[in-house]
Amino acid sequence: MKKMEIKLCDITDKHKTLIKEKGLSLDRTINDANTWLENNPKKQYKNLGLFFLNWLKKSNTNLTQTQRLANIINEIHGR
């Protein structure tokens, strides 16, 4: 059976934006997702990028509402 693993080359701009908006650590989030994939070998995903995007959407945010709003405003104004 092929080992399923998310690598840095699988990360797109959408992933990076979600990680920044939620204030998550990229390495820790990838490790958590890879650990889940290892512990659930019966789940085989054809698209790891989509799996990781959904993983990020469901993950809890580490920022307050004010910090998230500041990140979004800075992103819009390019600061």
Secondary structure, 3 states (H helix, E strand, C coil): CCCCCCCHHHCCHHHHHHHHHHCCCHHHHHHHHHHHHHHCCCCCCCCHHHHHHHHHHHCCCCCCHHHHHHHHHHHHHCC
